[in-house]
Amino acid sequence: MGLGSSSPVRVRFAPSPTGHLHIGSFRTALFNWLFARHNNGTFLVRIEDTDLERSKQEYVESITQALEWVNLHPDEPAVVQSERIKEHERILQELLAQGKAYKCFCTQEEIVARAGDSAFISYDGLCRTADQDTQKPYVIRFKLPNITEVSFDDLIRGTITFAADQLDDFIIARSDGRPMYNFVVVVDDHAMGITDVIRGEDHISNTPKQILLYQACGYTVPNFAHIPLILGPSGDRLSKRDGATSALAYKKMGYLPDALVNYLVRLGWSHGDQEIFTREQLIEFFTLDSVGKKGSIFDIDKLNWMNGVYMRERSAQELVSYITTELDADFVAALLGWDAAQIERVVDLFKERAHTLVELIEAVKRLHDGPPHYEQADLDKWIEPETKEHISELIEVLQVHENSSIDVLQDAIKALAKKLGIKLVKLAQPTRIALIGSSAGPGVFDMLAVIGASQTMARLSRLRDLK
Ligand code: GLU
């Protein structure tokens, strides 16, 4: 066990605000949060905004919003890396003073020329000892100690070893004086008391450099865990087309936060065959041992399925309240003439079939407004020459029963089918098409009960009178 593992767990999620919170990073945040909660530890956020050209405040805000949307709150105020620059510079000077880093005046051309044909252009250490012309611009390099390898026990991947010849005296501050990424990460992780660094596997190659810097600064080296990437269906890195978009885009597409969390945690982590977990269960069961070593393939169908499961678990009232606060503030207002109970009945009807809240909203509005068009395939299949006649008869039955209960009306329609010598479906499907434009939908009597006989008659006439 490393020293780090005996102190209370402190982890951080360290996004760079150069874009919205991508779902890959979002999953990294979740794994950190779950690890902290499982170990009664502390979850921190650090905004890595030292790339001043590419970092934007709007991204800091959208990342924060995305974390808030799924209730991942840092336990202490977020640390902003650019505000710590003085501290970074102070430690840099210490390393220089201790001879653990040095100024390098070589130009890139000089370094390349001296490196010859070697594949890895490593710095030859000339400025470790050469006389220095302080008029020239310089970078600051880390003086690689005399080692043969750097090795660490990754909590997910096991032992990872880098031979020393894969490393050189790497740059820790640019010629404009700005400290480099690997250096500031180490200074900040130490200052924040980070015990476990959990991040994407694209950072594995930074880890040996960071370990050497920890040691040079006299800091305790934390544990490391590198999470495999999320892959597209072809096994390559997830592309935009396959779903590599921001967490907030999934919110807009109508995924419930808990469903997206459940889906993303299962993408790369497992607990037996269980698919659906409450947040409490995730906290209880989550360990890094159960994170797979291989990349996981993003599967939008599974996310849709899971979101459907979560939608059905919610009451209509909860869904309406979520929709109006998070997705569509005008949702209720647009359903003119329907009271809360009616809206909830319709939400209950449609939530059985919808995969996303956006689908649900559209379906509810379609029943309210009437279909903007009819599905051609459904017309071809269900509207036969004699159907218009049947619809007229159906309208007459509805007229008679305008004020009857839905049960009485249902019996009357069944009786009509019998009288016409047709199956009930031959009346039900055209009615469904008249009501919502499609033969796929909730029970026709359920919809009829909500929108009433007179509205149904109007829509049936519209369909009958279609050319
Ligand atoms: N800022 C880095 C990123 O967004 C994370 C670095 C780290 O976790 O150490 O990929």
Residues whose N, C-alpha, C, O or C-beta is under 5 A from the ligand:
A	BS01	LIG	A14 P15 S16 E48 R199
